[in-house]
Amino acid sequence: MNQKLNILRAGVLGANDGIVSVAGIVIGIAGATTDIGTIFIGGIAGLIAGALSMAGGEYVSVSTQKDTEEAVINKEKLELTNDYQGEIEELAGIYKEKGLSDRLAKEVATKLMEKDALAAHSEAELGLKLNDFANPWQAALSSLVSFTVGAILPLLAILLLPAGIRIWMTFVVVLLALALTGYVSAYLGEAPKRNAVLRNMVVGMLTMLVTYGVGTLVGA
């Protein structure tokens, strides 16, 4: 369940990044020009570049994490091969630190290692479960999809709304979407919801104001 919640929370945050990034781009371009074709091209370019960047970054990050986890597991295998008795004492020491008596800690360590020495050490010493490594391709795809879904919202808003209300209504739509993603991410993380919503909205508002100001200056 925790793993599923983490994936869902990562998806919400990816969508949040898509909303803020593309909203900043299209609002900035709209500040410089009213040409809908230019806004469309800029928005699409930002969506594609952002989605691929997020996916690539997530793939590299998770791959590095997976490589590190596999390396420490392999190191643990070597230690078990070279000093099995010493590893029993080490595992017993971990359980003694958790409050077990010397005798009980030694008994637990011995029994667990008789069943699966590598799994016992991986979970107690390293906090890792065997064959439960993060999947970099899954992480990359999740980021790609979530960023794209989030980015589509401000892009559609600014393209479909009438010219007279295009910019300020896009502001409103984006802020409402950010309020939702802030609430959902806080709910999933069991964090204070009000702070998360306000923080999300303020960051989005500042992003759009800055890019709109730059676009207005460039287009002047």
TAMO-V291670 format. One record per residue. N is the residue number from 1. D_FIRST is the distance of its C-alpha to the first C-alpha in whole Angstrom. Layout:
N;D_FIRST, N;D_FIRST
This chain:
1;0, 2;4, 3;5, 4;5, 5;6, 6;9, 7;10, 8;10, 9;12, 10;14, 11;15, 12;16, 13;18, 14;20, 15;21, 16;22, 17;24, 18;26, 19;27, 20;29, 21;30, 22;32, 23;33, 24;35, 25;36, 26;38, 27;39, 28;41, 29;42, 30;43, 31;45, 32;47, 33;48, 34;48, 35;48, 36;45, 37;45, 38;44, 39;41, 40;40, 41;40, 42;39, 43;36, 44;35, 45;36, 46;34, 47;31, 48;31, 49;32, 50;29, 51;27, 52;28, 53;28, 54;25, 55;24, 56;26, 57;25, 58;21, 59;22, 60;25, 61;22, 62;20, 63;22, 64;24, 65;21, 66;20, 67;24, 68;24, 69;21, 70;23, 71;26, 72;25, 73;24, 74;28, 75;29, 76;28, 77;29, 78;32, 79;32, 80;31, 81;34, 82;37, 83;36, 84;34, 85;36, 86;35, 87;31, 88;31, 89;33, 90;31, 91;28, 92;30, 93;30, 94;27, 95;26, 96;29, 97;28, 98;25, 99;28, 100;29, 101;33, 102;34, 103;35, 104;31, 105;30, 106;32, 107;31, 108;27, 109;28, 110;30, 111;28, 112;25, 113;27, 114;29, 115;26, 116;25, 117;26, 118;24, 119;21, 120;22, 121;23, 122;21, 123;18, 124;20, 125;23, 126;21, 127;17, 128;16, 129;15, 130;18, 131;17, 132;14, 133;16, 134;15, 135;17, 136;19, 137;20, 138;17, 139;17, 140;20, 141;20, 142;17, 143;20, 144;23, 145;21, 146;20, 147;23, 148;25, 149;24, 150;24, 151;28, 152;29, 153;29, 154;32, 155;34, 156;34, 157;35, 158;38, 159;39, 160;39, 161;41, 162;44, 163;46, 164;47, 165;44, 166;42, 167;41, 168;40, 169;38, 170;36, 171;36, 172;35, 173;32, 174;30, 175;30, 176;29, 177;26, 178;25, 179;25, 180;22, 181;20, 182;21, 183;20, 184;17, 185;16, 186;17, 187;15, 188;11, 189;13, 190;14, 191;18, 192;21, 193;21, 194;25, 195;25, 196;23, 197;24, 198;28, 199;27, 200;26, 201;29, 202;31, 203;30, 204;31, 205;34, 206;35, 207;34, 208;36, 209;39, 210;40, 211;40, 212;42, 213;44, 214;44, 215;45, 216;47, 217;49, 218;49, 219;50, 220;53
